């Protein structure tokens, strides 16, 4: 993405696009970066929720296989929770 931005700055300097067009492209980049950050945060939150559910299931003596099915966590991830 950084390389693309450098290319866009070069295109602006060469007069191929206008400043307004450049700013519009930058607005789209910022929007896309925000959307990516939001999606990453949601993904992280979902994983943390699954881990918390797995911990509660482990406390209630559910099998690793049942926890795997219920949470979508891998059996290795669940085993790592047990070790913690």
VEXDOMAR-992336 format. One record per atom (N, C-alpha, C, O, CB): residue number from 1; residue in one letter; chain; atom name; x, y, z. Coordinates in Angstrom, 1 decimal. Glycine has a CB too. Layout:
N
tormar|bavex|tivo|roba|X|Y|Z
NUM|A|A|CA|X|Y|Z
...
This chain:
84
tormar|bavex|tivo|roba|X|Y|Z
1|X|A|N|0.8|-1.2|0.0
1|X|A|CA|0.0|0.0|0.0
1|X|A|C|0.9|1.2|0.0
1|X|A|O|0.6|2.2|-0.7
1|X|A|CB|-0.9|0.0|1.2
2|X|A|N|2.0|1.2|0.7
2|X|A|CA|2.9|2.4|0.8
2|X|A|C|3.5|2.6|-0.6
2|X|A|O|3.6|3.8|-1.0
2|X|A|CB|4.0|2.1|1.9
3|X|A|N|3.8|1.5|-1.3
3|X|A|CA|4.4|1.7|-2.6
3|X|A|C|3.4|2.4|-3.6
3|X|A|O|3.7|3.2|-4.4
3|X|A|CB|4.8|0.3|-3.2
4|X|A|N|2.1|2.0|-3.4
4|X|A|CA|1.1|2.6|-4.2
4|X|A|C|0.9|4.0|-4.0
4|X|A|O|0.8|4.9|-4.9
4|X|A|CB|-0.3|1.9|-4.0
5|X|A|N|1.0|4.4|-2.7
5|X|A|CA|0.9|5.8|-2.3
5|X|A|C|2.1|6.6|-2.9
5|X|A|O|1.8|7.7|-3.4
5|X|A|CB|0.9|6.0|-0.8
6|X|A|N|3.2|6.1|-2.9
6|X|A|CA|4.4|6.8|-3.5
6|X|A|C|4.1|7.0|-5.0
6|X|A|O|4.4|8.0|-5.6
6|X|A|CB|5.7|6.0|-3.3
7|X|A|N|3.6|5.9|-5.6
7|X|A|CA|3.3|6.1|-7.1
7|X|A|C|2.3|7.1|-7.3
7|X|A|O|2.4|7.9|-8.3
7|X|A|CB|2.8|4.7|-7.6
8|X|A|N|1.3|7.2|-6.4
8|X|A|CA|0.2|8.2|-6.6
8|X|A|C|0.8|9.6|-6.4
8|X|A|O|0.4|10.5|-7.1
8|X|A|CB|-0.9|8.0|-5.6
9|X|A|N|1.7|9.8|-5.4
9|X|A|CA|2.3|11.1|-5.2
9|X|A|C|3.1|11.5|-6.4
9|X|A|O|3.1|12.6|-6.8
9|X|A|CB|3.2|11.0|-4.0
10|X|A|N|3.8|10.5|-7.1
10|X|A|CA|4.6|10.8|-8.3
10|X|A|C|3.7|11.2|-9.4
10|X|A|O|4.0|12.1|-10.2
10|X|A|CB|5.4|9.5|-8.6
11|X|A|N|2.5|10.5|-9.5
11|X|A|CA|1.6|10.9|-10.6
11|X|A|C|1.1|12.3|-10.4
11|X|A|O|0.9|13.0|-11.4
11|X|A|CB|0.4|9.9|-10.6
12|X|A|N|0.8|12.6|-9.1
12|X|A|CA|0.3|14.0|-8.8
12|X|A|C|1.4|15.0|-9.2
12|X|A|O|1.1|16.0|-9.9
12|X|A|CB|0.0|14.1|-7.3
13|X|A|N|2.6|14.7|-8.8
13|X|A|CA|3.7|15.6|-9.1
13|X|A|C|3.9|15.8|-10.7
13|X|A|O|4.3|16.9|-11.1
13|X|A|CB|5.0|15.2|-8.5
14|X|A|N|3.7|14.7|-11.4
14|X|A|CA|3.8|14.8|-12.9
14|X|A|C|2.6|15.5|-13.5
14|X|A|O|2.7|15.7|-14.8
14|X|A|CB|4.0|13.4|-13.4
15|X|A|N|1.6|15.8|-12.8
15|X|A|CA|0.5|16.5|-13.4
15|X|A|C|-0.5|15.6|-14.1
15|X|A|O|-1.4|16.1|-14.8
15|X|A|CB|0.9|17.5|-14.3
16|X|A|N|-0.4|14.3|-13.8
16|X|A|CA|-1.3|13.3|-14.5
16|X|A|C|-2.7|13.4|-13.9
16|X|A|O|-3.7|13.2|-14.6
16|X|A|CB|-0.7|11.9|-14.4
17|X|A|N|-2.8|13.6|-12.6
17|X|A|CA|-4.0|13.7|-11.9
17|X|A|C|-4.0|15.1|-11.2
17|X|A|O|-3.0|15.7|-10.9
17|X|A|CB|-4.3|12.6|-10.9
18|X|A|N|-5.2|15.5|-10.8
18|X|A|CA|-5.3|16.8|-10.1
18|X|A|C|-5.2|16.5|-8.6
18|X|A|O|-5.3|15.4|-8.1
18|X|A|CB|-6.7|17.5|-10.4
19|X|A|N|-5.0|17.6|-7.9
19|X|A|CA|-4.9|17.5|-6.4
19|X|A|C|-6.2|17.0|-5.9
19|X|A|O|-6.2|16.2|-4.9
19|X|A|CB|-4.6|18.9|-5.8
20|X|A|N|-7.3|17.4|-6.4
20|X|A|CA|-8.7|16.9|-5.9
20|X|A|C|-8.8|15.4|-6.2
20|X|A|O|-9.3|14.7|-5.3
20|X|A|CB|-9.8|17.7|-6.7
21|X|A|N|-8.3|14.9|-7.3
21|X|A|CA|-8.4|13.5|-7.6
21|X|A|C|-7.5|12.7|-6.6
21|X|A|O|-7.8|11.7|-6.1
21|X|A|CB|-8.0|13.2|-9.0
22|X|A|N|-6.3|13.3|-6.3
22|X|A|CA|-5.4|12.7|-5.4
22|X|A|C|-6.0|12.6|-4.0
22|X|A|O|-5.9|11.6|-3.3
22|X|A|CB|-4.1|13.5|-5.3
23|X|A|N|-6.6|13.7|-3.6
23|X|A|CA|-7.3|13.7|-2.2
23|X|A|C|-8.4|12.7|-2.2
23|X|A|O|-8.6|12.1|-1.1
23|X|A|CB|-7.8|15.1|-1.9
24|X|A|N|-9.2|12.6|-3.2
24|X|A|CA|-10.2|11.6|-3.3
24|X|A|C|-9.7|10.2|-3.1
24|X|A|O|-10.3|9.4|-2.4
24|X|A|CB|-11.1|11.7|-4.6
25|X|A|N|-8.6|9.9|-3.8
25|X|A|CA|-8.0|8.6|-3.7
25|X|A|C|-7.5|8.4|-2.2
25|X|A|O|-7.7|7.3|-1.7
25|X|A|CB|-6.8|8.5|-4.7
26|X|A|N|-6.9|9.4|-1.6
26|X|A|CA|-6.4|9.3|-0.3
26|X|A|C|-7.6|9.0|0.7
26|X|A|O|-7.5|8.2|1.6
26|X|A|CB|-5.7|10.6|0.2
27|X|A|N|-8.7|9.7|0.5
27|X|A|CA|-9.9|9.5|1.3
27|X|A|C|-10.4|8.0|1.2
27|X|A|O|-10.7|7.4|2.2
27|X|A|CB|-11.1|10.4|0.9
28|X|A|N|-10.3|7.4|0.0
28|X|A|CA|-10.7|6.0|-0.1
28|X|A|C|-9.7|5.1|0.6
28|X|A|O|-10.1|4.1|1.2
28|X|A|CB|-10.7|5.7|-1.6
29|X|A|N|-8.4|5.4|0.5
29|X|A|CA|-7.4|4.7|1.3
29|X|A|C|-7.7|4.7|2.8
29|X|A|O|-7.6|3.7|3.4
29|X|A|CB|-6.0|5.2|1.0
30|X|A|N|-7.9|5.9|3.3
30|X|A|CA|-8.2|6.0|4.7
30|X|A|C|-9.4|5.2|5.1
30|X|A|O|-9.4|4.6|6.2
30|X|A|CB|-8.3|7.5|5.1
31|X|A|N|-10.5|5.3|4.3
31|X|A|CA|-11.7|4.6|4.6
31|X|A|C|-11.4|3.1|4.6
31|X|A|O|-11.8|2.3|5.5
31|X|A|CB|-12.8|4.9|3.6
32|X|A|N|-10.7|2.6|3.6
32|X|A|CA|-10.4|1.2|3.5
32|X|A|C|-9.5|0.7|4.7
32|X|A|O|-9.7|-0.4|5.2
32|X|A|CB|-9.6|0.9|2.2
33|X|A|N|-8.6|1.6|5.1
33|X|A|CA|-7.7|1.2|6.2
33|X|A|C|-8.6|1.1|7.5
33|X|A|O|-8.4|0.2|8.3
33|X|A|CB|-6.6|2.3|6.4
34|X|A|N|-9.5|2.0|7.7
34|X|A|CA|-10.4|2.0|8.8
34|X|A|C|-11.3|0.7|8.8
34|X|A|O|-11.4|0.0|9.8
34|X|A|CB|-11.4|3.2|8.9
35|X|A|N|-11.8|0.4|7.6
35|X|A|CA|-12.6|-0.8|7.5
35|X|A|C|-11.8|-2.1|7.8
35|X|A|O|-12.3|-3.0|8.5
35|X|A|CB|-13.2|-0.9|6.1
36|X|A|N|-10.5|-2.1|7.3
36|X|A|CA|-9.7|-3.2|7.6
36|X|A|C|-9.4|-3.3|9.1
36|X|A|O|-9.4|-4.4|9.7
36|X|A|CB|-8.3|-3.1|6.9
37|X|A|N|-9.2|-2.2|9.8
37|X|A|CA|-8.9|-2.2|11.2
37|X|A|C|-10.1|-2.7|12.0
37|X|A|O|-10.0|-3.4|12.9
37|X|A|CB|-8.5|-0.8|11.7
38|X|A|N|-11.3|-2.2|11.5
38|X|A|CA|-12.5|-2.7|12.2
38|X|A|C|-12.7|-4.2|12.0
38|X|A|O|-13.1|-4.9|13.0
38|X|A|CB|-13.7|-1.9|11.6
39|X|A|N|-12.5|-4.7|10.8
39|X|A|CA|-12.6|-6.1|10.6
39|X|A|C|-11.7|-6.9|11.4
39|X|A|O|-12.0|-8.0|12.0
39|X|A|CB|-12.5|-6.4|9.1
40|X|A|N|-10.4|-6.4|11.5
40|X|A|CA|-9.4|-7.1|12.3
40|X|A|C|-9.8|-7.1|13.8
40|X|A|O|-9.7|-8.1|14.5
40|X|A|CB|-8.1|-6.4|12.2
41|X|A|N|-10.4|-6.0|14.3
41|X|A|CA|-10.8|-5.9|15.7
41|X|A|C|-12.0|-6.9|15.9
41|X|A|O|-12.0|-7.5|17.0
41|X|A|CB|-11.3|-4.5|16.0
42|X|A|N|-12.9|-6.9|15.0
42|X|A|CA|-14.0|-7.9|15.2
42|X|A|C|-13.5|-9.3|15.2
42|X|A|O|-14.0|-10.1|15.9
42|X|A|CB|-15.1|-7.7|14.0
43|X|A|N|-12.6|-9.6|14.3
43|X|A|CA|-12.0|-11.0|14.3
43|X|A|C|-11.3|-11.3|15.6
43|X|A|O|-11.5|-12.4|16.1
43|X|A|CB|-11.0|-11.1|13.1
44|X|A|N|-10.6|-10.4|16.1
44|X|A|CA|-9.9|-10.6|17.4
44|X|A|C|-10.9|-10.8|18.5
44|X|A|O|-10.7|-11.6|19.4
44|X|A|CB|-8.9|-9.4|17.7
45|X|A|N|-11.9|-9.9|18.5
45|X|A|CA|-13.0|-10.1|19.5
45|X|A|C|-13.7|-11.4|19.5
45|X|A|O|-14.0|-12.0|20.5
45|X|A|CB|-14.0|-8.9|19.4
46|X|A|N|-14.0|-11.9|18.3
46|X|A|CA|-14.6|-13.2|18.1
46|X|A|C|-13.8|-14.3|18.7
46|X|A|O|-14.2|-15.2|19.3
46|X|A|CB|-15.0|-13.4|16.7
47|X|A|N|-12.5|-14.2|18.4
47|X|A|CA|-11.5|-15.2|18.9
47|X|A|C|-11.5|-15.2|20.4
47|X|A|O|-11.5|-16.3|21.0
47|X|A|CB|-10.1|-15.1|18.3
48|X|A|N|-11.4|-14.0|21.0
48|X|A|CA|-11.3|-13.9|22.4
48|X|A|C|-12.6|-14.5|23.1
48|X|A|O|-12.6|-15.1|24.1
48|X|A|CB|-11.2|-12.5|22.9
49|X|A|N|-13.7|-14.2|22.4
49|X|A|CA|-15.0|-14.8|22.9
49|X|A|C|-15.0|-16.3|22.9
49|X|A|O|-15.4|-16.9|23.8
49|X|A|CB|-16.2|-14.2|22.1
50|X|A|N|-14.5|-16.8|21.8
50|X|A|CA|-14.4|-18.3|21.6
50|X|A|C|-13.5|-18.9|22.7
50|X|A|O|-13.8|-19.9|23.3
50|X|A|CB|-13.9|-18.7|20.3
51|X|A|N|-12.4|-18.2|23.0
51|X|A|CA|-11.5|-18.7|24.0
51|X|A|C|-12.1|-18.6|25.4
51|X|A|O|-12.0|-19.6|26.2
51|X|A|CB|-10.2|-17.8|24.1
52|X|A|N|-12.9|-17.6|25.7
52|X|A|CA|-13.6|-17.5|27.0
52|X|A|C|-14.6|-18.6|27.1
52|X|A|O|-14.8|-19.2|28.2
52|X|A|CB|-14.3|-16.1|27.1
53|X|A|N|-15.4|-18.9|26.0
53|X|A|CA|-16.3|-19.9|26.0
53|X|A|C|-15.6|-21.3|26.3
53|X|A|O|-16.1|-22.1|27.0
53|X|A|CB|-17.1|-20.0|24.7
54|X|A|N|-14.5|-21.5|25.6
54|X|A|CA|-13.7|-22.7|25.8
54|X|A|C|-13.3|-22.9|27.2
54|X|A|O|-13.4|-24.0|27.8
54|X|A|CB|-12.5|-22.8|24.8
55|X|A|N|-12.8|-21.8|27.8
55|X|A|CA|-12.4|-21.9|29.3
55|X|A|C|-13.6|-22.3|30.1
55|X|A|O|-13.4|-23.2|31.0
55|X|A|CB|-11.9|-20.5|29.7
56|X|A|N|-14.7|-21.7|29.9
56|X|A|CA|-15.9|-22.1|30.7
56|X|A|C|-16.3|-23.5|30.5
56|X|A|O|-16.7|-24.2|31.4
56|X|A|CB|-17.1|-21.2|30.4
57|X|A|N|-16.2|-24.0|29.2
57|X|A|CA|-16.6|-25.4|28.9
57|X|A|C|-15.6|-26.3|29.6
57|X|A|O|-15.9|-27.4|30.1
57|X|A|CB|-16.6|-25.6|27.4
58|X|A|N|-14.3|-25.9|29.6
58|X|A|CA|-13.3|-26.8|30.2
58|X|A|C|-13.6|-26.9|31.7
58|X|A|O|-13.4|-27.9|32.3
58|X|A|CB|-11.9|-26.2|30.0
59|X|A|N|-14.0|-25.7|32.3
59|X|A|CA|-14.3|-25.8|33.8
59|X|A|C|-15.5|-26.7|34.1
59|X|A|O|-15.6|-27.2|35.2
59|X|A|CB|-14.6|-24.3|34.3
60|X|A|N|-16.3|-26.9|33.1
60|X|A|CA|-17.5|-27.7|33.2
60|X|A|C|-17.3|-29.1|32.6
60|X|A|O|-18.3|-29.8|32.3
60|X|A|CB|-18.7|-27.1|32.6
61|X|A|N|-16.0|-29.5|32.4
61|X|A|CA|-15.6|-30.8|32.0
61|X|A|C|-16.2|-31.3|30.7
61|X|A|O|-16.4|-32.5|30.4
61|X|A|CB|-16.1|-31.8|33.0
62|X|A|N|-16.3|-30.3|29.7
62|X|A|CA|-16.6|-30.7|28.4
62|X|A|C|-15.4|-31.3|27.7
62|X|A|O|-14.3|-31.0|28.1
62|X|A|CB|-17.2|-29.5|27.5
63|X|A|N|-15.6|-32.2|26.8
63|X|A|CA|-14.5|-32.8|26.1
63|X|A|C|-13.8|-31.8|25.1
63|X|A|O|-14.5|-30.8|24.7
63|X|A|CB|-14.9|-34.1|25.3
64|X|A|N|-12.6|-32.0|24.8
64|X|A|CA|-11.9|-31.1|23.9
64|X|A|C|-12.6|-31.2|22.5
64|X|A|O|-12.7|-30.1|21.8
64|X|A|CB|-10.4|-31.5|23.7
65|X|A|N|-13.1|-32.3|22.1
65|X|A|CA|-13.8|-32.4|20.8
65|X|A|C|-15.1|-31.6|20.8
65|X|A|O|-15.4|-30.9|19.9
65|X|A|CB|-14.1|-33.9|20.5
66|X|A|N|-15.8|-31.7|21.9
66|X|A|CA|-17.1|-30.9|22.0
66|X|A|C|-16.8|-29.4|22.0
66|X|A|O|-17.5|-28.6|21.4
66|X|A|CB|-17.8|-31.2|23.3
67|X|A|N|-15.7|-29.0|22.7
67|X|A|CA|-15.3|-27.6|22.7
67|X|A|C|-14.9|-27.1|21.3
67|X|A|O|-15.2|-26.1|20.8
67|X|A|CB|-14.1|-27.3|23.7
68|X|A|N|-14.1|-28.0|20.6
68|X|A|CA|-13.7|-27.7|19.3
68|X|A|C|-14.9|-27.5|18.4
68|X|A|O|-15.0|-26.5|17.6
68|X|A|CB|-12.9|-28.9|18.7
69|X|A|N|-15.9|-28.4|18.5
69|X|A|CA|-17.1|-28.2|17.6
69|X|A|C|-17.9|-27.0|18.0
69|X|A|O|-18.4|-26.3|17.1
69|X|A|CB|-18.0|-29.5|17.8
70|X|A|N|-18.0|-26.7|19.3
70|X|A|CA|-18.8|-25.5|19.7
70|X|A|C|-18.2|-24.2|19.4
70|X|A|O|-18.9|-23.2|19.1
70|X|A|CB|-19.1|-25.6|21.2
71|X|A|N|-16.9|-24.1|19.5
71|X|A|CA|-16.2|-22.8|19.4
71|X|A|C|-15.5|-22.6|18.0
71|X|A|O|-15.2|-21.5|17.6
71|X|A|CB|-15.2|-22.7|20.5
72|X|A|N|-15.2|-23.7|17.3
72|X|A|CA|-14.4|-23.6|16.1
72|X|A|C|-12.9|-23.4|16.4
72|X|A|O|-12.1|-23.3|15.4
72|X|A|CB|-14.9|-22.4|15.3
73|X|A|N|-12.5|-23.4|17.6
73|X|A|CA|-11.1|-23.4|17.9
73|X|A|C|-10.4|-24.8|17.6
73|X|A|O|-11.1|-25.8|17.7
73|X|A|CB|-10.8|-23.1|19.4
74|X|A|N|-9.2|-24.8|17.2
74|X|A|CA|-8.5|-26.0|17.0
74|X|A|C|-8.3|-26.7|18.3
74|X|A|O|-8.2|-26.1|19.4
74|X|A|CB|-7.2|-25.8|16.2
75|X|A|N|-8.1|-28.0|18.2
75|X|A|CA|-7.8|-28.8|19.4
75|X|A|C|-6.5|-28.4|20.0
75|X|A|O|-6.3|-28.4|21.2
75|X|A|CB|-7.7|-30.3|19.1
76|X|A|N|-5.5|-27.9|19.2
76|X|A|CA|-4.2|-27.4|19.7
76|X|A|C|-4.5|-26.1|20.5
76|X|A|O|-3.9|-25.9|21.6
76|X|A|CB|-3.2|-27.2|18.6
77|X|A|N|-5.3|-25.2|20.0
77|X|A|CA|-5.6|-24.0|20.7
77|X|A|C|-6.3|-24.3|22.0
77|X|A|O|-6.0|-23.6|23.0
77|X|A|CB|-6.5|-23.1|19.8
78|X|A|N|-7.2|-25.3|22.0
78|X|A|CA|-7.8|-25.6|23.3
78|X|A|C|-6.8|-26.2|24.3
78|X|A|O|-6.9|-25.9|25.5
78|X|A|CB|-9.0|-26.7|23.0
79|X|A|N|-5.9|-27.0|23.8
79|X|A|CA|-4.9|-27.6|24.6
79|X|A|C|-4.0|-26.5|25.2
79|X|A|O|-3.6|-26.6|26.4
79|X|A|CB|-4.0|-28.6|23.9
80|X|A|N|-3.7|-25.5|24.5
80|X|A|CA|-3.0|-24.4|25.0
80|X|A|C|-3.7|-23.6|26.1
80|X|A|O|-3.1|-23.1|27.0
80|X|A|CB|-2.6|-23.4|23.9
81|X|A|N|-5.0|-23.6|26.0
81|X|A|CA|-5.8|-23.0|27.1
81|X|A|C|-5.7|-23.8|28.4
81|X|A|O|-5.6|-23.2|29.5
81|X|A|CB|-7.3|-22.8|26.7
82|X|A|N|-5.7|-25.1|28.2
82|X|A|CA|-5.6|-26.0|29.4
82|X|A|C|-4.2|-25.7|30.1
82|X|A|O|-4.2|-25.7|31.3
82|X|A|CB|-5.7|-27.5|28.9
83|X|A|N|-3.2|-25.6|29.3
83|X|A|CA|-1.8|-25.4|29.9
83|X|A|C|-1.7|-24.1|30.6
83|X|A|O|-1.0|-24.0|31.6
83|X|A|CB|-0.8|-25.4|28.7
84|X|A|N|-2.4|-23.1|30.2
84|X|A|CA|-2.4|-21.7|30.8
84|X|A|C|-3.0|-21.9|32.2
84|X|A|O|-3.0|-20.9|32.9
84|X|A|CB|-3.1|-20.6|30.0
